[in-house]
Amino acid sequence: MQEILVLIVIALAIFYLPRILGRKPVPVPESRPPALTGWVRLAILVTVFWITGFAAFLRPWDGDNLLFFSVGLGPAAALWGAAWVWSGYKRYQR
């Protein structure tokens, strides 16, 4: 019984002692992801329509995978990769 009381006292000391002493933790600044602009949302929508349109037109599940990857996914991946690199250069420009 005495051990349980000691554990309760230790737990109360751990949780309530900092509140009693009044030391507040240093606030951590929130790191929010950048908001999507209208142009980025439009680019995402165009990319989805581009890929689904070429998937419906070329039907890669029937066997013509290389043409779909080069015409459907290739330009989308290249443009998003270029946008990613440009955004990195723009953000860390000295």
N, C-alpha and C positions, 0 to 999 in steps of 0.2 A: 504494500500500500504506500509506503514511504517513497519508493522509487517512482511510482506514478505521480505523486505530488511533486517530486523533483523535476520530472519531465514536463509537467504542466507549468511549473514556475519558469523553467528554461524557455519553453515555447512562448509564454507571455512576455518574458524579457526580450526575446528576439523580435517579436512583432510590435510591442508597445513601447519599448525603451527608446527607439529612434523618434517616435512621435512625441514622447515626453521631452526629450532633449531639444526638439525643434530643428534638427538638421534636415534640411530638405535636399533631395538629390538634385544634381545638376540636370536641368532640362535638356533632353536630347532633341536637336532640331529634326523636324520631320522632313524626310526626303521623299517628296511626292514625285511620281513619274510626270514627265511633261504632258501637258494637255494636247489632245489631238486637234489640230486645226482643221478647217473646212477642206483645205486642199489635200491633206493627208487622208481624211475620210473619203474624199472623192477618189483618190488614187487607190485606196483599198477596194472600194466598190468596183472601179473599172478593172482592177486586177482579178477580182472574183468573177466578174462577167466575162473577161477575156479567157480565163482558164476554163470555166464551165462551157462557154460557147465553143471553144476549140475541142473540148472533150466531147460535146454532143455532135459536132460536125465530123471529127476525125475518128471517133470511136476507138480509143486506144485499147479497150478491152477486147476488141476483135483481132488484135495482132499488130497494128501499125503503131508501135510504141515510139520508135525513133522520130518519126515525123511530129508526133504530139509533143515529145520532149523538146525538140528543136524549135517548133513554131508556137506551141502553147505555153510551156513552162519556161523555156529559155529566155525570151524577152522579159517576162515578168521577173524572173530571178536576177537578170542582169540589171534591170532598171532599179529594183529595190536594193540591190547591192551597191549600185552607184549612188543612190540616195543616202544609204547608210554611211558610205565613205565620205561623201560631201558633207553630211551632217557632222561627222567627226572632225573633219578639217575646219569647218566653220566654228564649232564649239571650242576647240583648243587652239585657235589661231593666236599667234603671238605678235 
